[in-house]
């Protein structure tokens, strides 16, 4: 069994590839990997943005962990609009 995300077409293709003999699957895998060479990876958060986010967190809640800030915000929202049972 294999885990996969994507479209039905992708799932179908993978299912078909998995039925092939090992040598054919290896060739298909190599071709897929070669097709990805030169692809740009998803952009990562630059260090400058990470620093800016941290600065803004500290500015809004100096010395308070984000989990506490979240918990406090959630508690305030629940007071405004309690959860229905």
C-alpha positions as CSV (number, residue, x, y, z in Angstrom):
1,X,0.0,0.0,0.0
2,X,1.3,3.5,-0.7
3,X,0.4,6.9,0.6
4,X,-0.3,9.6,-2.0
5,X,-1.9,12.9,-2.5
6,X,-2.9,14.5,-5.7
7,X,-5.5,14.1,-8.4
8,X,-7.3,11.0,-9.5
9,X,-5.1,11.0,-12.6
10,X,-2.0,11.0,-10.5
11,X,-3.3,8.1,-8.3
12,X,-4.2,6.1,-11.4
13,X,-0.7,6.6,-12.9
14,X,1.0,5.6,-9.7
15,X,-1.2,2.6,-9.3
16,X,-0.3,1.5,-12.9
17,X,3.4,2.2,-12.3
18,X,3.4,0.1,-9.2
19,X,2.2,-2.9,-11.2
20,X,5.4,-2.8,-13.3
21,X,8.4,-5.0,-12.7
22,X,11.1,-3.5,-10.4
23,X,13.4,-2.5,-13.3
24,X,10.7,-0.6,-15.1
25,X,9.6,1.1,-11.9
26,X,13.2,2.2,-11.3
27,X,13.4,3.6,-14.8
28,X,10.2,5.5,-14.3
29,X,11.4,6.8,-11.0
30,X,14.7,8.0,-12.6
31,X,12.8,9.7,-15.4
32,X,10.5,11.5,-12.9
33,X,13.5,12.6,-10.8
34,X,15.3,13.9,-13.9
35,X,12.2,15.8,-14.9
36,X,12.4,17.7,-11.6
37,X,16.0,18.8,-12.0
38,X,16.1,22.5,-12.4
39,X,12.7,23.0,-10.9
40,X,12.7,25.8,-8.4
41,X,11.8,24.7,-4.9
42,X,8.9,26.4,-3.1
43,X,10.1,29.7,-1.8
44,X,11.2,29.6,1.8
45,X,10.6,32.4,4.3
46,X,13.6,34.6,4.2
47,X,15.6,35.3,7.4
48,X,14.6,38.9,7.1
49,X,10.9,38.1,7.2
50,X,11.4,35.6,10.0
51,X,13.1,38.3,12.0
52,X,10.4,40.8,11.2
53,X,7.7,38.3,12.4
54,X,9.5,37.7,15.6
55,X,10.0,41.5,16.1
56,X,6.2,42.0,15.7
57,X,5.4,39.2,18.1
58,X,7.7,40.7,20.7
59,X,6.3,44.1,20.1
60,X,2.8,43.0,20.7
61,X,3.5,40.6,23.6
62,X,7.0,41.0,24.9
63,X,8.3,37.9,26.7
64,X,5.0,36.0,26.3
65,X,5.1,32.7,24.5
66,X,2.9,32.6,21.4
67,X,1.0,29.7,22.9
68,X,-0.1,31.9,25.7
69,X,-1.0,34.7,23.4
70,X,-3.1,32.3,21.4
71,X,-4.8,30.9,24.5
72,X,-5.6,34.4,25.7
73,X,-7.0,35.4,22.3
74,X,-9.1,32.3,22.1
75,X,-10.5,32.9,25.7
76,X,-11.4,36.5,24.8
77,X,-13.2,35.3,21.6
78,X,-15.1,32.7,23.5
79,X,-16.3,35.3,26.0
80,X,-17.7,37.3,23.0
81,X,-19.2,34.3,21.3
82,X,-19.5,31.1,23.4
83,X,-19.4,27.8,21.7
84,X,-22.7,26.2,21.0
85,X,-23.3,22.7,22.5
